Amino acid sequence: MSKVKKKPTRLPGGLSREEIVFEKVIHFSGWFFLIVLLILLSGFFIFDMILDLVELELNTITFALVIFTGTNSAISFAVATRVKKNRDQKKKLFIDWLLGEFIFCIIAIFVVAAYQW
C-alpha cells in the first residue's frame, strides 16, 4: 500500500471539486428550507383562504415551523454568500454555521415548549 496522499484535483478557477460541492451543499440547504416554507404557506393559503375546504389554525407548532424554516433559509443563504466571498475562512464559517444552527434549534425547541406549557 502506498502512503502517498491524494491531492485534490484543481479546476481552472483554482477551486477543487470538494470545495465546489461544499458551497453547493450550503446553497442547496437554503433552497430546501425556502421551498419547504413556500409549500407550507401556499398550503395554508390555497386550502384555507381560497378553496375554504379546511379550517386551518395557526398553532404553536406551525408557527414554530414557519419561523424555523424561514430563519434557516436566510442563514444558509447568508453563509453561502460569505463562503463565496471569503474562501480562505471557509472552515471557520462552516463550523460557526453548524454551531449557530444547533443553538438556534435548541432555542426554538425551548421557546415552543415554554409557550405550550
N, CA, C and O atoms as CSV, one atom per row, in Angstrom:
chain,resi,resn,atom,element,x,y,z
A,1,MET,N,N,0.821,-1.179,0.000
A,1,MET,CA,C,0.000,0.000,0.000
A,1,MET,C,C,0.872,1.253,0.000
A,1,MET,O,O,1.909,1.311,0.661
A,2,SER,N,N,0.444,2.204,-0.723
A,2,SER,CA,C,1.179,3.458,-0.814
A,2,SER,C,C,0.718,4.412,0.281
A,2,SER,O,O,-0.462,4.464,0.626
A,3,LYS,N,N,1.667,5.158,0.816
A,3,LYS,CA,C,1.336,6.116,1.864
A,3,LYS,C,C,1.264,7.535,1.318
A,3,LYS,O,O,1.318,8.500,2.081
A,4,VAL,N,N,1.145,7.662,0.028
A,4,VAL,CA,C,1.072,8.971,-0.610
A,4,VAL,C,C,-0.366,9.471,-0.528
A,4,VAL,O,O,-1.305,8.750,-0.865
A,5,LYS,N,N,-0.525,10.705,-0.080
A,5,LYS,CA,C,-1.862,11.290,-0.002
A,5,LYS,C,C,-2.287,11.768,-1.380
A,5,LYS,O,O,-1.489,12.294,-2.156
A,6,LYS,N,N,-3.546,11.572,-1.655
A,6,LYS,CA,C,-4.097,12.027,-2.923
A,6,LYS,C,C,-4.378,13.522,-2.835
A,6,LYS,O,O,-5.080,13.978,-1.933
A,7,LYS,N,N,-3.833,14.268,-3.763
A,7,LYS,CA,C,-4.065,15.706,-3.793
A,7,LYS,C,C,-5.404,15.981,-4.465
A,7,LYS,O,O,-5.761,15.313,-5.434
A,8,PRO,N,N,-6.148,16.964,-3.955
A,8,PRO,CA,C,-7.419,17.295,-4.605
A,8,PRO,C,C,-7.173,17.859,-5.999
A,8,PRO,O,O,-6.226,18.611,-6.231
A,9,THR,N,N,-8.038,17.481,-6.904
A,9,THR,CA,C,-7.916,17.987,-8.272
A,9,THR,C,C,-8.399,19.427,-8.309
A,9,THR,O,O,-9.443,19.758,-7.746
A,10,ARG,N,N,-7.653,20.256,-8.957
A,10,ARG,CA,C,-7.996,21.673,-9.060
A,10,ARG,C,C,-8.664,21.940,-10.394
A,10,ARG,O,O,-8.267,21.405,-11.429
A,11,LEU,N,N,-9.669,22.764,-10.348
A,11,LEU,CA,C,-10.353,23.186,-11.560
A,11,LEU,C,C,-9.713,24.476,-12.052
A,11,LEU,O,O,-8.930,25.081,-11.320
A,12,PRO,N,N,-10.018,24.911,-13.258
A,12,PRO,CA,C,-9.374,26.117,-13.800
A,12,PRO,C,C,-9.501,27.349,-12.917
A,12,PRO,O,O,-8.604,28.193,-12.938
A,13,GLY,N,N,-10.557,27.491,-12.154
A,13,GLY,CA,C,-10.747,28.658,-11.301
A,13,GLY,C,C,-9.952,28.599,-10.012
A,13,GLY,O,O,-10.008,29.537,-9.217
A,14,GLY,N,N,-9.209,27.519,-9.779
A,14,GLY,CA,C,-8.429,27.387,-8.563
A,14,GLY,C,C,-9.177,26.699,-7.437
A,14,GLY,O,O,-8.666,26.633,-6.319
A,15,LEU,N,N,-10.360,26.191,-7.693
A,15,LEU,CA,C,-11.150,25.509,-6.672
A,15,LEU,C,C,-11.137,24.010,-6.932
A,15,LEU,O,O,-11.162,23.573,-8.083
A,16,SER,N,N,-11.099,23.232,-5.870
A,16,SER,CA,C,-11.190,21.786,-6.032
A,16,SER,C,C,-12.662,21.389,-6.130
A,16,SER,O,O,-13.557,22.184,-5.841
A,17,ARG,N,N,-12.887,20.173,-6.533
A,17,ARG,CA,C,-14.268,19.680,-6.651
A,17,ARG,C,C,-14.946,19.628,-5.281
A,17,ARG,O,O,-16.144,19.885,-5.166
A,18,GLU,N,N,-14.174,19.294,-4.248
A,18,GLU,CA,C,-14.739,19.232,-2.903
A,18,GLU,C,C,-15.202,20.610,-2.431
A,18,GLU,O,O,-16.234,20.728,-1.772
A,19,GLU,N,N,-14.445,21.642,-2.766
A,19,GLU,CA,C,-14.831,22.994,-2.373
A,19,GLU,C,C,-16.106,23.436,-3.083
A,19,GLU,O,O,-16.957,24.099,-2.490
A,20,ILE,N,N,-16.231,23.068,-4.347
A,20,ILE,CA,C,-17.436,23.428,-5.098
A,20,ILE,C,C,-18.647,22.686,-4.551
A,20,ILE,O,O,-19.721,23.270,-4.406
A,21,VAL,N,N,-18.479,21.392,-4.246
A,21,VAL,CA,C,-19.578,20.614,-3.676
A,21,VAL,C,C,-19.969,21.186,-2.317
A,21,VAL,O,O,-21.155,21.267,-1.997
A,22,PHE,N,N,-18.989,21.579,-1.524
A,22,PHE,CA,C,-19.246,22.176,-0.208
A,22,PHE,C,C,-20.106,23.427,-0.335
A,22,PHE,O,O,-21.077,23.593,0.403
A,23,GLU,N,N,-19.753,24.306,-1.267
A,23,GLU,CA,C,-20.527,25.535,-1.458
A,23,GLU,C,C,-21.931,25.230,-1.972
A,23,GLU,O,O,-22.894,25.886,-1.576
A,24,LYS,N,N,-22.047,24.245,-2.847
A,24,LYS,CA,C,-23.368,23.900,-3.383
A,24,LYS,C,C,-24.266,23.281,-2.321
A,24,LYS,O,O,-25.478,23.496,-2.337
A,25,VAL,N,N,-23.689,22.517,-1.396
A,25,VAL,CA,C,-24.493,21.901,-0.335
A,25,VAL,C,C,-25.106,22.973,0.561
A,25,VAL,O,O,-26.282,22.890,0.915
A,26,ILE,N,N,-24.316,23.976,0.928
A,26,ILE,CA,C,-24.849,25.053,1.768
A,26,ILE,C,C,-25.930,25.824,1.014
A,26,ILE,O,O,-26.973,26.151,1.581
A,27,HIS,N,N,-25.685,26.111,-0.253
A,27,HIS,CA,C,-26.668,26.838,-1.055
A,27,HIS,C,C,-27.936,25.996,-1.245
A,27,HIS,O,O,-29.044,26.530,-1.196
A,28,PHE,N,N,-27.780,24.688,-1.459
A,28,PHE,CA,C,-28.925,23.798,-1.625
A,28,PHE,C,C,-29.759,23.737,-0.348
A,28,PHE,O,O,-30.987,23.683,-0.417
A,29,SER,N,N,-29.108,23.744,0.813
A,29,SER,CA,C,-29.877,23.704,2.060
A,29,SER,C,C,-30.731,24.961,2.215
A,29,SER,O,O,-31.838,24.897,2.750
A,30,GLY,N,N,-30.220,26.100,1.751
A,30,GLY,CA,C,-31.030,27.321,1.774
A,30,GLY,C,C,-32.253,27.199,0.893
A,30,GLY,O,O,-33.352,27.585,1.290
A,31,TRP,N,N,-32.067,26.658,-0.317
A,31,TRP,CA,C,-33.211,26.457,-1.216
A,31,TRP,C,C,-34.188,25.440,-0.651
A,31,TRP,O,O,-35.400,25.596,-0.804
A,32,PHE,N,N,-33.677,24.396,0.004
A,32,PHE,CA,C,-34.543,23.377,0.584
A,32,PHE,C,C,-35.456,23.983,1.647
A,32,PHE,O,O,-36.666,23.755,1.630
A,33,PHE,N,N,-34.882,24.752,2.567
A,33,PHE,CA,C,-35.699,25.377,3.611
A,33,PHE,C,C,-36.680,26.385,3.022
A,33,PHE,O,O,-37.806,26.501,3.508
A,34,LEU,N,N,-36.277,27.112,1.991
A,34,LEU,CA,C,-37.169,28.088,1.365
A,34,LEU,C,C,-38.340,27.396,0.668
A,34,LEU,O,O,-39.473,27.872,0.751
A,35,ILE,N,N,-38.084,26.288,-0.011
A,35,ILE,CA,C,-39.158,25.551,-0.692
A,35,ILE,C,C,-40.131,24.961,0.327
A,35,ILE,O,O,-41.342,24.991,0.112
A,36,VAL,N,N,-39.614,24.426,1.433
A,36,VAL,CA,C,-40.495,23.901,2.485
A,36,VAL,C,C,-41.375,25.013,3.048
A,36,VAL,O,O,-42.566,24.809,3.285
A,37,LEU,N,N,-40.793,26.180,3.259
A,37,LEU,CA,C,-41.564,27.324,3.760
A,37,LEU,C,C,-42.651,27.727,2.770
A,37,LEU,O,O,-43.789,27.972,3.169
A,38,LEU,N,N,-42.314,27.796,1.492
A,38,LEU,CA,C,-43.306,28.178,0.482
A,38,LEU,C,C,-44.409,27.137,0.348
A,38,LEU,O,O,-45.569,27.498,0.151
A,39,ILE,N,N,-44.077,25.865,0.451
A,39,ILE,CA,C,-45.100,24.810,0.385
A,39,ILE,C,C,-46.052,24.928,1.574
A,39,ILE,O,O,-47.267,24.810,1.415
A,40,LEU,N,N,-45.503,25.159,2.753
A,40,LEU,CA,C,-46.347,25.285,3.943
A,40,LEU,C,C,-47.273,26.494,3.847
A,40,LEU,O,O,-48.468,26.387,4.123
A,41,LEU,N,N,-46.726,27.635,3.461
A,41,LEU,CA,C,-47.554,28.839,3.364
A,41,LEU,C,C,-48.558,28.756,2.220
A,41,LEU,O,O,-49.682,29.239,2.353
A,42,SER,N,N,-48.171,28.152,1.100
A,42,SER,CA,C,-49.130,28.012,-0.004
A,42,SER,C,C,-50.235,27.031,0.358
A,42,SER,O,O,-51.375,27.203,-0.075
A,43,GLY,N,N,-49.921,26.005,1.143
A,43,GLY,CA,C,-50.963,25.092,1.617
A,43,GLY,C,C,-51.981,25.816,2.476
A,43,GLY,O,O,-53.184,25.606,2.323
A,44,PHE,N,N,-51.512,26.664,3.377
A,44,PHE,CA,C,-52.427,27.472,4.181
A,44,PHE,C,C,-53.262,28.381,3.297
A,44,PHE,O,O,-54.476,28.482,3.474
A,45,PHE,N,N,-52.622,29.034,2.357
A,45,PHE,CA,C,-53.317,29.998,1.515
A,45,PHE,C,C,-54.350,29.317,0.615
A,45,PHE,O,O,-55.484,29.786,0.518
A,46,ILE,N,N,-53.975,28.225,-0.040
A,46,ILE,CA,C,-54.873,27.576,-1.005
A,46,ILE,C,C,-56.028,26.868,-0.303
A,46,ILE,O,O,-57.190,27.094,-0.642
A,47,PHE,N,N,-55.716,26.008,0.681
A,47,PHE,CA,C,-56.765,25.185,1.283
A,47,PHE,C,C,-57.651,25.946,2.263
A,47,PHE,O,O,-58.816,25.594,2.445
A,48,ASP,N,N,-57.119,26.968,2.885
A,48,ASP,CA,C,-57.913,27.676,3.889
A,48,ASP,C,C,-58.576,28.922,3.320
A,48,ASP,O,O,-59.767,29.138,3.545
A,49,MET,N,N,-57.843,29.734,2.598
A,49,MET,CA,C,-58.391,31.017,2.155
A,49,MET,C,C,-59.118,30.931,0.818
A,49,MET,O,O,-60.216,31.470,0.683
A,50,ILE,N,N,-58.535,30.274,-0.158
A,50,ILE,CA,C,-59.140,30.264,-1.494
A,50,ILE,C,C,-60.242,29.217,-1.602
A,50,ILE,O,O,-61.381,29.550,-1.929
A,51,LEU,N,N,-59.915,27.950,-1.331
A,51,LEU,CA,C,-60.898,26.882,-1.509
A,51,LEU,C,C,-61.838,26.734,-0.318
A,51,LEU,O,O,-62.943,26.214,-0.467
A,52,ASP,N,N,-61.427,27.171,0.826
A,52,ASP,CA,C,-62.207,27.080,2.059
A,52,ASP,C,C,-62.651,25.645,2.336
A,52,ASP,O,O,-63.767,25.400,2.794
A,53,LEU,N,N,-61.742,24.694,2.045
A,53,LEU,CA,C,-62.035,23.281,2.290
A,53,LEU,C,C,-61.797,22.895,3.745
A,53,LEU,O,O,-62.585,22.167,4.349
A,54,VAL,N,N,-60.721,23.385,4.281
A,54,VAL,CA,C,-60.316,23.009,5.625
A,54,VAL,C,C,-60.085,24.281,6.429
A,54,VAL,O,O,-59.530,25.254,5.919
A,55,GLU,N,N,-60.501,24.267,7.652
A,55,GLU,CA,C,-60.237,25.403,8.534
A,55,GLU,C,C,-58.906,25.151,9.233
A,55,GLU,O,O,-58.838,24.416,10.219
A,56,LEU,N,N,-57.866,25.760,8.717
A,56,LEU,CA,C,-56.537,25.575,9.294
A,56,LEU,C,C,-56.291,26.632,10.358
A,56,LEU,O,O,-56.641,27.801,10.193
A,57,GLU,N,N,-55.696,26.204,11.425
A,57,GLU,CA,C,-55.433,27.098,12.542
A,57,GLU,C,C,-53.926,27.220,12.728
A,57,GLU,O,O,-53.206,26.222,12.733
A,58,LEU,N,N,-53.469,28.431,12.878
A,58,LEU,CA,C,-52.042,28.661,13.095
A,58,LEU,C,C,-51.744,28.467,14.574
A,58,LEU,O,O,-51.892,29.390,15.375
A,59,ASN,N,N,-51.323,27.257,14.927
A,59,ASN,CA,C,-50.986,26.975,16.321
A,59,ASN,C,C,-49.481,27.108,16.523
A,59,ASN,O,O,-48.762,27.534,15.619
A,60,THR,N,N,-49.017,26.750,17.692
A,60,THR,CA,C,-47.601,26.972,18.013
A,60,THR,C,C,-46.674,26.114,17.168
A,60,THR,O,O,-45.576,26.550,16.824
A,61,ILE,N,N,-47.089,24.922,16.835
A,61,ILE,CA,C,-46.223,24.037,16.049
A,61,ILE,C,C,-46.024,24.591,14.641
A,61,ILE,O,O,-44.893,24.653,14.159
A,62,THR,N,N,-47.096,24.989,13.981
A,62,THR,CA,C,-46.946,25.518,12.621
A,62,THR,C,C,-46.243,26.873,12.628
A,62,THR,O,O,-45.472,27.175,11.717
A,63,PHE,N,N,-46.501,27.682,13.638
A,63,PHE,CA,C,-45.803,28.961,13.741
A,63,PHE,C,C,-44.302,28.739,13.936
A,63,PHE,O,O,-43.485,29.422,13.319
A,64,ALA,N,N,-43.946,27.790,14.787
A,64,ALA,CA,C,-42.531,27.480,15.006
A,64,ALA,C,C,-41.895,26.934,13.733
A,64,ALA,O,O,-40.738,27.237,13.443
A,65,LEU,N,N,-42.635,26.133,12.970
A,65,LEU,CA,C,-42.110,25.589,11.717
A,65,LEU,C,C,-41.877,26.690,10.690
A,65,LEU,O,O,-40.876,26.671,9.975
A,66,VAL,N,N,-42.792,27.643,10.615
A,66,VAL,CA,C,-42.619,28.764,9.685
A,66,VAL,C,C,-41.406,29.603,10.075
A,66,VAL,O,O,-40.588,29.944,9.221
A,67,ILE,N,N,-41.287,29.932,11.340
A,67,ILE,CA,C,-40.141,30.720,11.809
A,67,ILE,C,C,-38.844,29.945,11.612
A,67,ILE,O,O,-37.846,30.509,11.164
A,68,PHE,N,N,-38.852,28.664,11.942
A,68,PHE,CA,C,-37.651,27.828,11.834
A,68,PHE,C,C,-37.173,27.708,10.393
A,68,PHE,O,O,-35.989,27.908,10.122
A,69,THR,N,N,-38.071,27.385,9.464
A,69,THR,CA,C,-37.650,27.208,8.070
A,69,THR,C,C,-37.247,28.529,7.431
A,69,THR,O,O,-36.292,28.577,6.657
A,70,GLY,N,N,-37.962,29.595,7.747
A,70,GLY,CA,C,-37.593,30.896,7.183
A,70,GLY,C,C,-36.242,31.378,7.670
A,70,GLY,O,O,-35.438,31.880,6.883
A,71,THR,N,N,-35.986,31.231,8.955
A,71,THR,CA,C,-34.706,31.665,9.503
A,71,THR,C,C,-33.565,30.787,9.012
A,71,THR,O,O,-32.493,31.297,8.687
A,72,ASN,N,N,-33.772,29.482,8.952
A,72,ASN,CA,C,-32.720,28.595,8.452
A,72,ASN,C,C,-32.411,28.862,6.989
A,72,ASN,O,O,-31.254,28.773,6.579
A,73,SER,N,N,-33.410,29.181,6.206
A,73,SER,CA,C,-33.175,29.524,4.807
A,73,SER,C,C,-32.320,30.777,4.699
A,73,SER,O,O,-31.366,30.821,3.923
A,74,ALA,N,N,-32.661,31.788,5.474
A,74,ALA,CA,C,-31.889,33.035,5.439
A,74,ALA,C,C,-30.457,32.820,5.914
A,74,ALA,O,O,-29.522,33.365,5.328
A,75,ILE,N,N,-30.279,32.034,6.967
A,75,ILE,CA,C,-28.932,31.765,7.478
A,75,ILE,C,C,-28.110,30.993,6.450
A,75,ILE,O,O,-26.931,31.287,6.255
A,76,SER,N,N,-28.717,30.012,5.792
A,76,SER,CA,C,-27.981,29.218,4.801
A,76,SER,C,C,-27.562,30.061,3.604
A,76,SER,O,O,-26.437,29.931,3.122
A,77,PHE,N,N,-28.448,30.917,3.122
A,77,PHE,CA,C,-28.072,31.795,2.006
A,77,PHE,C,C,-26.986,32.784,2.424
A,77,PHE,O,O,-26.088,33.093,1.640
A,78,ALA,N,N,-27.067,33.277,3.655
A,78,ALA,CA,C,-26.044,34.213,4.133
A,78,ALA,C,C,-24.683,33.539,4.238
A,78,ALA,O,O,-23.670,34.126,3.856
A,79,VAL,N,N,-24.650,32.312,4.752
A,79,VAL,CA,C,-23.374,31.601,4.866
A,79,VAL,C,C,-22.823,31.253,3.492
A,79,VAL,O,O,-21.614,31.334,3.275
A,80,ALA,N,N,-23.691,30.868,2.560
A,80,ALA,CA,C,-23.221,30.568,1.200
A,80,ALA,C,C,-22.593,31.800,0.562
A,80,ALA,O,O,-21.585,31.690,-0.136
A,81,THR,N,N,-23.173,32.958,0.792
A,81,THR,CA,C,-22.604,34.190,0.250
A,81,THR,C,C,-21.287,34.535,0.932
A,81,THR,O,O,-20.335,34.943,0.267
A,82,ARG,N,N,-21.222,34.376,2.251
A,82,ARG,CA,C,-19.977,34.662,2.976
A,82,ARG,C,C,-18.860,33.710,2.572
A,82,ARG,O,O,-17.709,34.129,2.450
A,83,VAL,N,N,-19.179,32.437,2.362
A,83,VAL,CA,C,-18.160,31.469,1.951
A,83,VAL,C,C,-17.657,31.802,0.556
A,83,VAL,O,O,-16.466,31.672,0.273
A,84,LYS,N,N,-18.556,32.227,-0.307
A,84,LYS,CA,C,-18.151,32.576,-1.670
A,84,LYS,C,C,-17.222,33.792,-1.678
A,84,LYS,O,O,-16.304,33.869,-2.496
A,85,LYS,N,N,-17.460,34.740,-0.772
A,85,LYS,CA,C,-16.622,35.943,-0.714
A,85,LYS,C,C,-15.329,35.717,0.065
A,85,LYS,O,O,-14.306,36.319,-0.259
A,86,ASN,N,N,-15.356,34.860,1.086
A,86,ASN,CA,C,-14.187,34.606,1.941
A,86,ASN,C,C,-13.835,33.128,1.896
A,86,ASN,O,O,-14.061,32.408,2.868
A,87,ARG,N,N,-13.294,32.675,0.800
A,87,ARG,CA,C,-12.998,31.249,0.662
A,87,ARG,C,C,-11.868,30.793,1.578
A,87,ARG,O,O,-11.779,29.606,1.893
A,88,ASP,N,N,-11.013,31.698,2.008
A,88,ASP,CA,C,-9.926,31.306,2.899
A,88,ASP,C,C,-10.423,31.022,4.320
A,88,ASP,O,O,-9.746,30.313,5.065
A,89,GLN,N,N,-11.573,31.548,4.713
A,89,GLN,CA,C,-12.144,31.319,6.041
A,89,GLN,C,C,-13.289,30.311,6.003
A,89,GLN,O,O,-14.163,30.327,6.869
A,90,LYS,N,N,-13.282,29.445,5.011
A,90,LYS,CA,C,-14.404,28.531,4.800
A,90,LYS,C,C,-14.639,27.599,5.989
A,90,LYS,O,O,-15.781,27.402,6.404
A,91,LYS,N,N,-13.575,27.028,6.534
A,91,LYS,CA,C,-13.736,26.073,7.626
A,91,LYS,C,C,-14.312,26.754,8.867
A,91,LYS,O,O,-15.204,26.211,9.517
A,92,LYS,N,N,-13.806,27.933,9.192
A,92,LYS,CA,C,-14.307,28.682,10.351
A,92,LYS,C,C,-15.775,29.055,10.162
A,92,LYS,O,O,-16.571,28.936,11.093
A,93,LEU,N,N,-16.136,29.505,8.962
A,93,LEU,CA,C,-17.527,29.877,8.694
A,93,LEU,C,C,-18.450,28.669,8.773
A,93,LEU,O,O,-19.571,28.776,9.268
A,94,PHE,N,N,-17.986,27.520,8.287
A,94,PHE,CA,C,-18.809,26.315,8.323
A,94,PHE,C,C,-19.047,25.867,9.764
A,94,PHE,O,O,-20.169,25.508,10.121
A,95,ILE,N,N,-18.008,25.886,10.589
A,95,ILE,CA,C,-18.170,25.494,11.993
A,95,ILE,C,C,-19.083,26.479,12.714
A,95,ILE,O,O,-19.931,26.070,13.507
A,96,ASP,N,N,-18.919,27.762,12.448
A,96,ASP,CA,C,-19.814,28.766,13.040
A,96,ASP,C,C,-21.256,28.552,12.596
A,96,ASP,O,O,-22.182,28.723,13.389
A,97,TRP,N,N,-21.450,28.179,11.334
A,97,TRP,CA,C,-22.790,27.918,10.811
A,97,TRP,C,C,-23.425,26.726,11.523
A,97,TRP,O,O,-24.589,26.785,11.919
A,98,LEU,N,N,-22.658,25.640,11.686
A,98,LEU,CA,C,-23.199,24.465,12.369
A,98,LEU,C,C,-23.541,24.770,13.827
A,98,LEU,O,O,-24.593,24.362,14.319
A,99,LEU,N,N,-22.661,25.481,14.512
A,99,LEU,CA,C,-22.949,25.846,15.901
A,99,LEU,C,C,-24.149,26.786,15.994
A,99,LEU,O,O,-24.976,26.653,16.897
A,100,GLY,N,N,-24.245,27.724,15.073
A,100,GLY,CA,C,-25.390,28.633,15.060
A,100,GLY,C,C,-26.699,27.907,14.811
A,100,GLY,O,O,-27.706,28.201,15.455
A,101,GLU,N,N,-26.693,26.957,13.879
A,101,GLU,CA,C,-27.907,26.169,13.611
A,101,GLU,C,C,-28.299,25.351,14.840
A,101,GLU,O,O,-29.477,25.262,15.186
A,102,PHE,N,N,-27.301,24.755,15.495
A,102,PHE,CA,C,-27.581,23.956,16.684
A,102,PHE,C,C,-28.182,24.815,17.793
A,102,PHE,O,O,-29.190,24.443,18.394
A,103,ILE,N,N,-27.568,25.956,18.061
A,103,ILE,CA,C,-28.069,26.840,19.116
A,103,ILE,C,C,-29.459,27.365,18.767
A,103,ILE,O,O,-30.328,27.452,19.634
A,104,PHE,N,N,-29.670,27.717,17.490
A,104,PHE,CA,C,-30.987,28.198,17.070
A,104,PHE,C,C,-32.048,27.115,17.250
A,104,PHE,O,O,-33.155,27.409,17.700
A,105,CYS,N,N,-31.729,25.874,16.907
A,105,CYS,CA,C,-32.691,24.775,17.065
A,105,CYS,C,C,-33.025,24.541,18.536
A,105,CYS,O,O,-34.188,24.336,18.884
A,106,ILE,N,N,-32.021,24.571,19.388
A,106,ILE,CA,C,-32.264,24.374,20.815
A,106,ILE,C,C,-33.140,25.495,21.373
A,106,ILE,O,O,-34.073,25.233,22.132
A,107,ILE,N,N,-32.848,26.728,21.006
A,107,ILE,CA,C,-33.652,27.862,21.479
A,107,ILE,C,C,-35.084,27.759,20.961
A,107,ILE,O,O,-36.030,28.030,21.699
A,108,ALA,N,N,-35.250,27.366,19.689
A,108,ALA,CA,C,-36.598,27.226,19.124
A,108,ALA,C,C,-37.390,26.146,19.851
A,108,ALA,O,O,-38.583,26.315,20.103
A,109,ILE,N,N,-36.743,25.050,20.185
A,109,ILE,CA,C,-37.426,23.973,20.911
A,109,ILE,C,C,-37.866,24.456,22.294
A,109,ILE,O,O,-38.994,24.194,22.711
A,110,PHE,N,N,-36.988,25.156,23.001
A,110,PHE,CA,C,-37.339,25.647,24.333
A,110,PHE,C,C,-38.424,26.714,24.286
A,110,PHE,O,O,-39.283,26.755,25.166
A,111,VAL,N,N,-38.399,27.565,23.291
A,111,VAL,CA,C,-39.423,28.609,23.181
A,111,VAL,C,C,-40.795,27.993,22.927
A,111,VAL,O,O,-41.779,28.391,23.551
A,112,VAL,N,N,-40.867,27.031,22.021
A,112,VAL,CA,C,-42.150,26.378,21.742
A,112,VAL,C,C,-42.624,25.600,22.962
A,112,VAL,O,O,-43.812,25.613,23.283
A,113,ALA,N,N,-41.707,24.923,23.642
A,113,ALA,CA,C,-42.090,24.174,24.844
A,113,ALA,C,C,-42.586,25.112,25.940
A,113,ALA,O,O,-43.568,24.809,26.617
A,114,ALA,N,N,-41.917,26.241,26.119
A,114,ALA,CA,C,-42.352,27.198,27.144
A,114,ALA,C,C,-43.691,27.824,26.773
A,114,ALA,O,O,-44.523,28.074,27.645
A,115,TYR,N,N,-43.903,28.080,25.484
A,115,TYR,CA,C,-45.164,28.678,25.055
A,115,TYR,C,C,-46.326,27.703,25.253
A,115,TYR,O,O,-47.417,28.114,25.648
A,116,GLN,N,N,-46.103,26.428,24.985
A,116,GLN,CA,C,-47.171,25.444,25.151
A,116,GLN,C,C,-47.419,25.108,26.615
A,116,GLN,O,O,-48.515,24.681,26.976
A,117,TRP,N,N,-46.434,25.294,27.438
A,117,TRP,CA,C,-46.566,24.968,28.846
A,117,TRP,C,C,-47.468,25.962,29.504
A,117,TRP,O,O,-47.716,25.869,30.706
